[in-house]
Amino acid sequence: MVVTINNQKRREQNQLSESQRYFIDIALRMALTEYMIGPGGSASLLIDTPEGSLDIAYEARAGEMFGEFVARGNRIIMTANLNSNRLVLELANVCRRDLMHVERMTNWSVLSEVQAQSENLFDKSYEDIQVSLDGMLL
């Protein structure tokens, strides 16, 4: 496969940034999954988001891409840390509450002392996601 960016062929892996490689990888997985399922089918993907692999510009685009995948009747089960959640915010903005559920997993375990002292940061991030689910992306 040859990727063309700005009319330049990129044949080698090192000719793409880590963000570009991740974005292309996920887009291909989505396309192949939908192709294998066929028209009228519903595909499912399990995604563990790569914190630190995507810069903020690609996070937003990946969130849009995930949202479009879900809007076509597909499903995504995704884990995401809240340290960089532009992807989650954009996905929430595209999907809204009728297509997306966010499960706050910090309630499932005992937080470390550092996490407990900074729980307000988790609260703020979760609130931002809830606002995006209402279509009011921050």
C-alpha positions as CSV (number, residue, x, y, z in Angstrom):
1,M,0.0,0.0,0.0
2,V,1.2,3.5,-0.9
3,V,-0.1,6.5,1.0
4,T,-0.1,9.8,-0.8
5,I,0.0,13.0,1.3
6,N,0.2,16.4,-0.4
7,N,0.9,14.6,-3.8
8,Q,3.9,12.9,-2.2
9,K,4.0,9.1,-2.1
10,R,5.0,7.8,1.3
11,R,6.1,4.2,0.9
12,E,8.1,3.7,4.2
13,Q,6.8,3.7,7.7
14,N,9.3,6.3,8.8
15,Q,7.8,8.8,6.3
16,L,4.7,9.1,8.4
17,S,4.3,10.5,11.9
18,E,3.1,8.2,14.7
19,S,-0.2,10.1,14.6
20,Q,-0.6,9.5,10.9
21,R,0.2,5.8,11.2
22,Y,-2.3,5.4,14.0
23,F,-5.0,7.3,12.1
24,I,-4.4,5.3,8.9
25,D,-4.4,2.0,10.9
26,I,-7.7,2.7,12.5
27,A,-9.3,4.0,9.3
28,L,-8.2,0.8,7.5
29,R,-9.6,-1.4,10.3
30,M,-12.9,0.4,10.1
31,A,-13.1,0.1,6.4
32,L,-12.2,-3.6,6.3
33,T,-14.6,-4.4,9.1
34,E,-17.5,-2.7,7.3
35,Y,-16.5,-4.4,4.1
36,M,-16.4,-7.8,5.6
37,I,-19.8,-7.3,7.3
38,G,-21.4,-6.1,4.1
39,P,-24.3,-3.7,3.4
40,G,-26.8,-3.4,6.2
41,G,-24.5,-5.1,8.7
42,S,-23.2,-3.7,11.9
43,A,-19.5,-3.9,12.8
44,S,-17.9,-3.7,16.2
45,L,-14.4,-2.6,17.1
46,L,-12.5,-2.7,20.4
47,I,-10.1,0.2,20.7
48,D,-7.6,0.9,23.4
49,T,-6.7,4.6,22.7
50,P,-2.9,5.2,22.5
51,E,-2.4,8.0,25.0
52,G,0.5,10.1,23.8
53,S,0.5,8.7,20.2
54,L,-1.8,11.3,18.8
55,D,-1.3,15.0,18.8
56,I,-4.3,17.2,19.5
57,A,-5.1,17.8,15.8
58,Y,-5.2,14.0,15.1
59,E,-7.1,13.4,18.3
60,A,-10.0,15.6,17.1
61,R,-10.0,14.0,13.7
62,A,-9.9,10.5,15.1
63,G,-12.8,11.4,17.4
64,E,-14.8,12.6,14.3
65,M,-13.8,9.4,12.4
66,F,-15.0,7.2,15.3
67,G,-18.2,9.2,15.5
68,E,-18.9,8.8,11.8
69,F,-18.3,5.0,12.1
70,V,-20.8,4.8,15.0
71,A,-23.3,7.0,13.2
72,R,-23.3,4.5,10.3
73,G,-24.7,1.9,12.8
74,N,-21.5,0.4,14.0
75,R,-20.3,0.0,17.6
76,I,-17.0,0.9,19.3
77,I,-16.0,-0.2,22.8
78,M,-13.1,2.0,23.7
79,T,-10.8,2.6,26.7
80,A,-9.4,6.1,27.1
81,N,-7.4,7.9,29.8
82,L,-8.5,11.4,30.5
83,N,-5.1,12.9,30.4
84,S,-5.7,13.9,26.8
85,N,-9.3,13.5,25.9
86,R,-9.8,15.6,22.8
87,L,-10.6,12.4,21.0
88,V,-13.3,11.5,23.6
89,L,-14.7,15.1,23.5
90,E,-15.0,15.1,19.7
91,L,-16.5,11.6,19.7
92,A,-19.1,12.6,22.3
93,N,-19.9,15.7,20.3
94,V,-20.5,13.7,17.1
95,C,-22.4,10.8,18.8
96,R,-24.3,12.6,21.5
97,R,-26.1,10.8,24.3
98,D,-28.3,8.6,22.0
99,L,-25.2,6.9,20.4
100,M,-22.6,7.1,23.2
101,H,-22.3,6.0,26.8
102,V,-19.4,6.9,29.0
103,E,-18.5,4.8,32.0
104,R,-16.5,6.5,34.7
105,M,-14.1,3.7,35.8
106,T,-12.4,5.7,38.6
107,N,-15.4,4.6,40.7
108,W,-14.5,1.0,40.2
109,S,-11.3,1.0,42.2
110,V,-9.5,2.5,45.1
111,L,-7.6,5.6,43.9
112,S,-4.0,6.2,44.8
113,E,-3.3,9.0,47.2
114,V,-2.2,11.2,44.3
115,Q,-5.3,10.4,42.3
116,A,-7.6,11.0,45.3
117,Q,-6.0,14.4,46.0
118,S,-6.6,15.4,42.4
119,E,-10.1,13.9,42.0
120,N,-11.4,17.3,41.0
121,L,-9.4,17.0,37.8
122,F,-11.2,13.7,37.0
123,D,-14.5,15.4,37.8
124,K,-13.8,18.4,35.5
125,S,-12.8,16.1,32.6
126,Y,-15.9,14.0,33.1
127,E,-18.1,17.1,33.2
128,D,-16.5,18.3,29.9
129,I,-17.4,15.0,28.3
130,Q,-20.9,15.3,29.5
131,V,-21.2,18.8,28.0
132,S,-19.9,17.4,24.7
133,L,-22.5,14.6,24.8
134,D,-25.1,17.5,24.9
135,G,-23.6,18.9,21.7
136,M,-21.8,21.8,23.3
137,L,-18.2,20.9,22.6
138,L,-15.8,22.9,24.6
